[in-house]
Amino acid sequence: MNDFKNKVIVITGGNSGMGKAIAEKFNQQQAKLVIFGRRQTTLNEAKQTLRDALVVQGDIKKMADIERLFKETKRAFGKIDVLIANAGIAARRAIQDVDEAFFDDIVDTNYKGIFFTVQRSLPYLKDGAAIILISSIASHWILPSHSVYSSAKAAVTTLARAFSADLIARNIRVNSISPGFIDTPIFDSIKKIDANYMRKRKKKIPIGCFGQSSDIAELAFFLASPKASYIVGADITIDGGVSEISMSEF
């Protein structure tokens, strides 16, 4: 049985990395996809590989862009069955080096962007819809120079519970996913600077390897499905054991 055939799935940040893998998973199930992202070039690439996907270019930090995303979705498909708020950025900076511009960029993208993505989607979501927020294991354990990023992601995991309380009357389930080290394009620049980065990090991951974007896609697919109908307000870590086994090793 195909639970997602012709269902409308909106994915922010769906043009690369984990978001694109999630989009590809739902595409295999013949879902109707709406992909939102900042870069038109990667949106165009996604559109070429995803069946009949609607792509919307915009910045998650801008309310007008978020509202346009949902208006275009309604115009094309009517209502939304699944919303996956994945758009985000990762950056670290020592507390003494944090300026207002850095703080605002991290918080506005990772926290404010997700909050208003969900809020502005409410008139378009079907009763019984599923919402999935992409957080980070940085919300569960702290590394040096992560004060802004970790606190913003901790807010996201809290939103999964808070939104659940607000939306349960509509039978809308909200959950969050906290990925660990996932081999995505975000690490490409780091690899160029430090060719041994991946090898050094792998040694610290109990399962012995980085995760793949497809791992996140499988979990998101499950949480959106009827099989997860009794999971509400949860945050699920998917990190190869890092946050549970080897926090002190990093």
N, C-alpha and C positions, 0 to 999 in steps of 0.2 A: 504493500500500500504506500502510495506517495502522498505524504502529508502536506507537501508544499507546492504541488503543481498549481500554477496560476495564482499562488499567494504572492502578495506584494511585500518585498523585503527592502528596507532602506538601510544602507550602510554608509556611515560617514567615514572618511579616510579609507574608502574601499578601492582606491586606485593603486595601492602598493602594499607590500608586506602582509601582515596578518589580515588586514581588511580585504585585500584582494583574494587571499586564500579562502576567506569566509564567503566572499562573493562567488568564487568558483564552485564551492561546495553546494551552495543553494542553486547555482546555475545548472548543476548536474541533475537537480530535481525539478527542473522546468519551472522554477519560480520566476516571477516578474521582478527584476532588479532595478533599484535606483542607487546610483553610486555618486557620492558627493566627495569632492576633493579640491585642493588648491591648485594643483598643476594640471593645466589643460593637456599637456603632452602625455602624461601618464593616464589621464582620463580617456584620451583618444585610444591609447593602447588597450586599455581595459575594455572599451566598447567593441574593439575588433575581436576580442576573444570571448566575450560574454554575450550570450544569445539575447538579442532584443533589449539590452540594458539601456535605461535612460541615465545619462551622465549629466551632472549639474556641477558647474565650477563655482567655487566660492570659498570664503574664509570662515571657519567655525567661530571666530571671534566677533564676527559682524552679524548683528541681529537681522539686518535686512537680507543677508545671504541665507541665513537659516530659514527665515520666513519664505523666501523664494523657493528654497528646496522643497518645502511641503506644498506650496501652491502648485509647483510644476508636477509634483507627485500626484496630487489630487486631479489635476487636469488630465494626466496621462492614465491613471489607474483607479482613481476614486478614493479608496481607503487603504490603510496600512495594516498589515498583519503582524509584521515583525520589524522592530527598530533596533539596530545595532549601533550604539554610539561608540565608535572606535577611534575617531580622530584625536590625535594627541601628539605631543612632542616630548622628548627626553633631553635633559641637559642638567649638568651639575656645576655648582659653583660654591666655593667656601663662603661661609656666612659673612665674613668681613668684606667679601668682594661682590656681594649681591647689591645691585642697584635697582631702582624702581622699574626701569625698563625691562630688566631680566625677570624680576618678580611678576610684573604684569603679564609678560609673554607666557610664562609657564602657567600661571593661575588662570588667565583668561582662556587659554587653549584647553588645558586639562580639566579644569573645574567649571568655570563659568560657561565654557562652550558646551559641555555635557549637560549642565543644568538646563540651559535654555534650549538645547536640542530636544530634550524630553518635554519641557514645558510647551514649546511651540508645536510639538507634534500631537498634543492631546486632542485637538478637534478632529484630527484625521485618523487617529488610531481606532480600530474596531474594538468593541468590548470583547474581552478574552484574548487580546493581543499579548505578545511577549516583547519585553524590552531587555536588552543585554548591554551592560556598560563594561567597557574594557578598562580595567584599572592596572595594577602592577604589584608585584611582590614588594616593591619599594614602600608600599603602604603598610607592610607587616614587619619589615626589619629595616634598619637604618644603616647606611654607609656614610662615611664622611663626605661633606660637600653636597649632600642630597636634601638639605632641610626644606627647600622650597618644593622640589619635585615630589618628595615623599609625602609632605603634608597635603599637597594638591591631590595626589592619588588616594591618600587616606580619606579625603573628602568624597571621592568618587565611590569608594566602598560603602561609606555611610549613606550616600544618596540611594544606593540600591535598597537599603532598608527603609529609608524615609519615603522614597517614592512608592514602595510597596504599601506602606501604611496609607498613603493618600489614594492609591489607585486600586486597592483590593476590592472596593465596592463595584468596580467595573470588571472585575475578574481579570485585570491586567497584571501579569506576573513580571516582576523586575528582579534581575539577578546581575551579579558582576563576576567577571573573570580577572584573575590576577596572574598574568604570565610572568615567568622568570626570564632566563636568558634564551631568547628565541633568535635563530639565525635569519635575520631580516636585513634589508638594505641599510638599515640604520647603523649597522656595524661596519659597512664598507669603508668609510673614512677612517675608522679606528684601525682597521686591518692595514691600511696604507701607512699609518704612522707607526704601528707596532705589529709587525708580522707574527709575533708570538702571542698576541693577545688571546686569540681563541684557544690556543693550546694551554696557556696558563689558566684561563678561566675553566676549561673543561676539567682540569684536575681538581677544582673546588666543587664541582657539581656531583653529588653522590651517584647519580645514575650514569655519569661519565660522558655526557655529550650535551650539546645545545639542543633545545627543542626546535621543532620545525613549525612554520606557519600553519601547516596542515593539522598539527596537534590542536592548535587554538580553534581552527575551523570546525573540527569534529566536536569539540566541547560546546561551541556556540550553537552548532546545529542541534545537538542534543537538548540544550537548555531552551531552545526555541520550539522544540517539538512537544507533542502531547505526552510523550514518555516522561517529561519532566514536570508534569502538571502539578505535582505536590511540592515542588521546590520554589520557594518564594523568599526574596530578600537575602539570599545567600551570596557569599563571596567564595569562589572556588579558586584555589591556587593551583597552578600547573607549571611547575618549576623544577622537576627532576629531583625534588627532595631538598632543595637549597634552604627554604625558609623553615623547614621542620627538623632538619638533621645537622646542617653545617653553617648556621648563621655566623658563628664565631670565627670560622675559617676564612671568611672574606676580609 
